[in-house]
């Protein structure tokens, strides 16, 4: 009797242990959260501009990255460039070259020293099939200089537009279409491209953890409603108010022509200059970065539409940039704007 009770008790213990072991809970893997990358503007070492014999002209093309071959300087009354590959110019730039800062040209080849003013210059098709830009004042559609050295984070806005010009291409569109335009896959592809560009062109490395965060971040449809997403942002109440007021101002300004674009750039540059001297911002690097990216991004999306004879219908994508920057740094800013554009 005692022996039978002992073995029964032992069997019960073994059975109970087995049941508990078989009921082992499956724990979700812990996702490591890392701080988003937001480099100081003076640490971004990169050439922004079109490579010429006279140096770099500020636009959305890197002196090293640009793929037009050598531009030939034609002997004309005004500084004129002829580009080797007309098809590539049309593909990447459309009808207008955006000179985003005044360019000082020394006297050369019989031409006097001159300042080429910022704005949009039309490409002209030559009989040989090549494209030409003549920097003639009468051809210029003037736009206030986009470059603002008074904003210590100005380079971040320049870097943003250079990355957009490099990634927002027909090649990327075809790659996304081949992948089936699945949203998860699309974000993964765009994250990889953005991370590669930032590392190779500017020496900014996004860790694997940060890239995973960007891939998994959902692009909410309310990015146009900046009042809503600012309330849940990591900005302090004071910085939310400052940036919110600027977003209100920017949203109230239509940008449907080069003239309106110029007015917008003037207003944002004036705000940058004021904030650069402010001592009341709690996170000046993040706020100044957001204003820079806002200004550069809106310029980019207007120019992209205008230069390709499209109705300026990309009015809100610049807000996706700003929202992404606040939430996840420069990497997410790029991916969110690209994702909004490619999945429109």
HUWOBEL-V874827 format. One record per pair of residues at least 12 apart in sequence whose ideal C-beta (glycine too) atoms are under 6 Angstrom apart, sorted by the first residue. I is the first residue (numbers start at 0). J is the second residue. D is the distance in whole Angstrom. If there is no record, write none. Layout:
BEGIN
i;j;d
I;J;D
I;J;D
END
This chain:
BEGIN
i;j;d
31;208;5
33;208;5
33;209;5
35;327;5
35;328;3
36;205;6
36;328;4
36;329;6
36;330;6
37;288;6
37;328;5
38;203;6
40;151;5
40;152;4
40;154;4
40;155;6
43;154;4
43;158;6
43;201;5
45;200;6
45;201;5
46;61;6
46;62;4
47;157;5
48;62;6
50;62;4
50;65;6
51;70;6
56;102;5
57;99;5
57;100;4
57;146;6
58;97;5
58;99;6
59;160;5
59;161;6
59;164;4
61;161;6
67;82;5
67;83;6
67;84;5
67;87;6
68;83;4
70;82;5
77;133;6
77;134;5
77;135;5
78;104;6
78;134;5
79;133;4
80;132;5
81;129;5
81;131;5
82;130;5
85;128;5
85;129;5
85;130;4
88;130;4
93;306;3
93;307;4
94;122;6
94;306;5
95;119;4
95;121;6
95;306;4
96;120;5
96;132;5
97;119;6
97;302;5
98;117;5
99;117;6
99;145;4
99;146;6
100;117;5
100;144;5
100;146;4
101;114;5
101;116;6
101;117;5
101;144;6
102;115;4
115;134;5
117;144;4
118;139;5
118;140;5
118;141;4
118;142;4
119;140;4
119;257;6
120;132;5
120;134;6
121;138;6
140;257;4
142;257;5
142;260;5
142;261;5
143;261;5
143;264;4
143;265;5
145;264;6
145;298;6
147;268;5
147;271;5
149;272;5
149;275;5
150;271;4
150;287;6
150;291;6
152;287;4
152;288;4
152;291;5
153;291;6
155;288;5
155;291;5
156;291;4
156;292;5
156;295;3
158;201;6
159;292;5
159;295;5
160;295;5
160;299;5
162;196;5
162;333;5
163;299;6
165;196;6
166;192;5
175;341;6
186;214;5
186;338;6
187;214;5
189;334;5
189;337;5
189;338;6
190;210;5
190;213;5
190;214;5
190;334;5
193;330;6
193;333;4
193;334;5
194;210;6
205;330;5
213;327;6
213;330;5
213;331;5
213;334;5
216;327;6
218;335;5
218;338;5
222;318;5
222;319;4
222;322;5
223;315;4
223;318;5
225;246;4
225;318;6
228;322;5
229;243;5
232;325;5
235;281;4
237;281;6
238;281;5
238;282;6
238;286;5
242;286;6
242;289;6
245;270;6
254;301;5
255;311;5
260;301;5
267;294;4
271;290;6
289;321;5
289;324;6
292;320;5
292;324;5
292;332;6
293;321;5
296;317;4
296;320;4
297;317;4
300;313;4
300;316;5
300;317;6
316;336;5
316;339;5
316;340;6
319;335;5
319;336;5
319;339;4
320;332;5
320;336;4
323;335;3
END
